[in-house]
Amino acid sequence: METLESLRTLYCQPFLSLLTQARGVHVANHPDDEIQRCQLVNIKGGGCSENCGYCAQSARYATGLNVHKLLEPVALRQAVEEARAHGATRLCLGAAWRGLKEGDKQLEAVCRLVEAIREEGLEICVTLGLLDPGAARRLREAGVMIYNHNLNTGPKFYERITTTHTFADRVKTLRAAQEAGLRLCSGGILGLGESVEDRLEMLLTLCKLDPAPESVPLNLLVPIPGTPLASQTPVDPFDLVRLISVTRILLPYSRIRLAAGRRSLSPEAQALCFLAGANSLFIGEHLLTTPNASFHVDQSLFSTLGIEVSSSAARGNV
């Protein structure tokens, strides 16, 4: 059983030693040149009642975000075609609200969207906030395969980024999703003002889930004007690579996804991330509310590194 002390020792060893160890774990469990591509679609933007200090979609902050209602099926099918054309194997649908309960009209509306695209050949992941067990089961019945709900940081620091729900609420949602038969996608955000210990405590929590998350997104905070965290200092890329390395060693079979903030990384920094064990990323020029690297920039990087989308990635296997 891993402990915070053992993770701290692992994290703080010389950088090249940690990177070498992580690389060995990665190549033992994953194809060396495989990168999973995921496309993120904001199916309902803005107006969220929660007060997460990093989020442009909170109704509590003046961020200038355009609020939009739930996407129509025609627009979602267009997003599916775009995702497939760009090599994505997973479609991630996100909606800004506190969460869903069994019987909610919003839950049924989302399920109708999922049912409209579930035969399109892409894995369907959704991120819809807090869930009760009944809502999780309904999403599974509709065709959702994966539920994304990031822990974001460690339990001790969590109340400093939001007070409208708790860290325990997040863990409860993950367990409800698992019990409904959904695979998990859960990770964190670096750059909220947290300590290294907070990041490692987040990883410890993920390790205690059974099974461990299939995917672990690691986001870099993109400071949004108007939010409480608008003036945060950028994360050192070496800190990101260290955390990816520790994550790869702890969760050898999970995909580690480069998510928000990737556009701020140089090609060399991204190459180090892949070397450490990152093997998934979001494609497309926009995520939920933040910009992302362009398709052509990504293609150039993949070409330079000799990265291809393998057949196992196309099937969404881990």
ZILINHU-V160897 format. One record per residue. N is the residue number from 1. RES is the residue in one letter. BURIAL is + if it has 16 or more other C-alpha atoms within 10 Angstrom, else -. D_CENTER is the distance of its C-alpha to the mean C-alpha in Angstrom with 2 decimals. Layout:
N|RES|BURIAL|D_CENTER + N|RES|BURIAL|D_CENTER
This chain:
1|M|-|25.14 + 2|E|-|23.12 + 3|T|-|24.02 + 4|L|-|22.91 + 5|E|-|25.98 + 6|S|-|25.24 + 7|L|+|21.72 + 8|R|-|23.34 + 9|T|-|25.95 + 10|L|+|23.52 + 11|Y|+|21.49 + 12|C|-|24.77 + 13|Q|-|26.60 + 14|P|-|27.59 + 15|F|-|24.77 + 16|L|-|26.22 + 17|S|-|26.89 + 18|L|+|23.33 + 19|L|+|22.10 + 20|T|-|24.81 + 21|Q|+|23.94 + 22|A|+|20.26 + 23|R|+|21.44 + 24|G|-|23.88 + 25|V|+|21.41 + 26|H|+|19.17 + 27|V|-|22.17 + 28|A|-|23.54 + 29|N|-|20.67 + 30|H|+|19.15 + 31|P|-|20.98 + 32|D|+|21.45 + 33|D|-|20.74 + 34|E|+|17.95 + 35|I|+|14.79 + 36|Q|+|12.72 + 37|R|+|12.21 + 38|C|+|10.00 + 39|Q|+|11.19 + 40|L|+|9.78 + 41|V|+|12.75 + 42|N|+|13.63 + 43|I|+|16.14 + 44|K|+|17.41 + 45|G|+|17.28 + 46|G|+|18.53 + 47|G|+|20.97 + 48|C|+|18.74 + 49|S|-|21.01 + 50|E|+|18.74 + 51|N|+|19.32 + 52|C|+|16.03 + 53|G|+|17.46 + 54|Y|+|14.75 + 55|C|+|14.34 + 56|A|+|16.51 + 57|Q|+|16.49 + 58|S|+|18.47 + 59|A|+|22.04 + 60|R|+|23.35 + 61|Y|+|22.81 + 62|A|-|24.65 + 63|T|+|22.14 + 64|G|-|23.85 + 65|L|-|21.01 + 66|N|-|22.49 + 67|V|-|22.03 + 68|H|-|22.06 + 69|K|-|22.64 + 70|L|-|20.98 + 71|L|+|20.92 + 72|E|-|23.92 + 73|P|+|23.78 + 74|V|-|25.46 + 75|A|-|22.81 + 76|L|+|20.04 + 77|R|-|22.15 + 78|Q|-|22.47 + 79|A|+|18.72 + 80|V|+|18.83 + 81|E|-|21.66 + 82|E|-|20.02 + 83|A|+|16.92 + 84|R|+|19.38 + 85|A|-|21.62 + 86|H|+|19.05 + 87|G|+|18.27 + 88|A|+|15.00 + 89|T|+|14.98 + 90|R|+|12.11 + 91|L|+|12.07 + 92|C|+|9.33 + 93|L|+|11.48 + 94|G|+|10.88 + 95|A|+|13.88 + 96|A|+|14.99 + 97|W|+|17.07 + 98|R|+|17.49 + 99|G|+|17.01 + 100|L|+|19.16 + 101|K|+|22.13 + 102|E|+|24.29 + 103|G|-|26.71 + 104|D|-|24.93 + 105|K|-|25.88 + 106|Q|-|22.39 + 107|L|+|21.13 + 108|E|+|23.83 + 109|A|-|23.10 + 110|V|+|19.48 + 111|C|+|20.89 + 112|R|+|23.45 + 113|L|+|20.92 + 114|V|+|19.17 + 115|E|+|22.66 + 116|A|+|23.60 + 117|I|+|21.15 + 118|R|+|20.73 + 119|E|-|23.47 + 120|E|-|22.04 + 121|G|-|20.80 + 122|L|+|17.02 + 123|E|+|14.60 + 124|I|+|13.57 + 125|C|+|10.33 + 126|V|+|10.55 + 127|T|+|9.16 + 128|L|+|12.60 + 129|G|+|12.93 + 130|L|+|15.36 + 131|L|+|17.07 + 132|D|+|20.45 + 133|P|+|21.44 + 134|G|+|23.31 + 135|A|+|20.54 + 136|A|+|18.28 + 137|R|+|21.26 + 138|R|+|21.94 + 139|L|+|18.53 + 140|R|+|19.11 + 141|E|-|22.60 + 142|A|+|21.55 + 143|G|+|19.56 + 144|V|+|15.93 + 145|M|+|14.76 + 146|I|+|11.26 + 147|Y|+|10.04 + 148|N|+|6.62 + 149|H|+|7.76 + 150|N|+|6.56 + 151|L|+|9.85 + 152|N|+|9.44 + 153|T|+|12.71 + 154|G|+|15.73 + 155|P|+|18.06 + 156|K|-|20.87 + 157|F|+|19.15 + 158|Y|+|17.22 + 159|E|-|20.30 + 160|R|-|20.57 + 161|I|+|17.56 + 162|T|-|18.33 + 163|T|-|21.38 + 164|T|-|21.04 + 165|H|-|19.21 + 166|T|-|18.82 + 167|F|+|16.62 + 168|A|-|18.66 + 169|D|-|17.77 + 170|R|+|14.07 + 171|V|+|15.22 + 172|K|+|17.71 + 173|T|+|15.28 + 174|L|+|13.42 + 175|R|+|16.96 + 176|A|+|18.10 + 177|A|+|15.50 + 178|Q|+|16.58 + 179|E|-|20.18 + 180|A|+|19.91 + 181|G|+|18.94 + 182|L|+|15.29 + 183|R|+|13.04 + 184|L|+|10.10 + 185|C|+|6.37 + 186|S|+|6.02 + 187|G|+|5.89 + 188|G|+|7.37 + 189|I|+|9.00 + 190|L|+|12.08 + 191|G|+|15.15 + 192|L|+|15.69 + 193|G|+|19.01 + 194|E|+|18.07 + 195|S|-|19.96 + 196|V|+|19.17 + 197|E|+|20.26 + 198|D|+|17.69 + 199|R|+|14.89 + 200|L|+|16.80 + 201|E|+|17.41 + 202|M|+|13.74 + 203|L|+|13.72 + 204|L|+|16.98 + 205|T|-|15.73 + 206|L|+|13.08 + 207|C|+|16.07 + 208|K|-|18.22 + 209|L|-|16.38 + 210|D|-|18.45 + 211|P|-|17.16 + 212|A|+|14.32 + 213|P|+|10.77 + 214|E|+|10.87 + 215|S|+|7.42 + 216|V|+|6.09 + 217|P|+|3.43 + 218|L|+|6.29 + 219|N|+|7.05 + 220|L|+|10.77 + 221|L|+|12.37 + 222|V|+|14.03 + 223|P|+|17.13 + 224|I|+|18.23 + 225|P|-|22.01 + 226|G|+|23.08 + 227|T|+|20.42 + 228|P|+|21.52 + 229|L|+|19.31 + 230|A|+|20.62 + 231|S|-|22.64 + 232|Q|-|20.36 + 233|T|-|21.16 + 234|P|+|18.82 + 235|V|-|17.37 + 236|D|-|19.53 + 237|P|+|17.84 + 238|F|-|19.68 + 239|D|-|17.91 + 240|L|+|14.50 + 241|V|+|16.25 + 242|R|+|17.80 + 243|L|+|14.66 + 244|I|+|13.25 + 245|S|+|16.76 + 246|V|+|16.95 + 247|T|+|13.71 + 248|R|+|15.20 + 249|I|+|18.49 + 250|L|+|17.36 + 251|L|+|15.16 + 252|P|+|17.12 + 253|Y|+|16.06 + 254|S|+|12.26 + 255|R|+|10.31 + 256|I|+|8.74 + 257|R|+|6.53 + 258|L|+|7.83 + 259|A|+|6.08 + 260|A|+|8.24 + 261|G|+|11.59 + 262|R|+|12.07 + 263|R|+|15.20 + 264|S|+|16.83 + 265|L|-|16.93 + 266|S|-|20.14 + 267|P|+|20.45 + 268|E|-|21.82 + 269|A|+|18.93 + 270|Q|+|16.49 + 271|A|+|19.10 + 272|L|+|19.07 + 273|C|+|15.32 + 274|F|+|16.04 + 275|L|+|19.15 + 276|A|+|17.46 + 277|G|+|15.31 + 278|A|+|12.22 + 279|N|+|12.56 + 280|S|+|9.82 + 281|L|+|8.88 + 282|F|+|8.78 + 283|I|+|12.46 + 284|G|+|14.61 + 285|E|-|16.17 + 286|H|+|14.27 + 287|L|+|10.79 + 288|L|+|11.26 + 289|T|+|13.76 + 290|T|-|13.59 + 291|P|+|15.09 + 292|N|+|13.74 + 293|A|+|15.95 + 294|S|-|18.43 + 295|F|-|18.81 + 296|H|-|22.07 + 297|V|-|20.86 + 298|D|-|18.28 + 299|Q|-|21.12 + 300|S|-|23.38 + 301|L|+|21.11 + 302|F|+|20.60 + 303|S|-|24.35 + 304|T|-|25.20 + 305|L|-|23.22 + 306|G|-|24.42 + 307|I|-|21.06 + 308|E|-|21.31 + 309|V|+|19.35 + 310|S|-|21.10 + 311|S|-|22.29 + 312|S|-|20.13 + 313|A|+|16.96 + 314|A|+|18.58 + 315|R|-|18.97 + 316|G|+|15.38 + 317|N|-|16.90 + 318|V|-|15.57
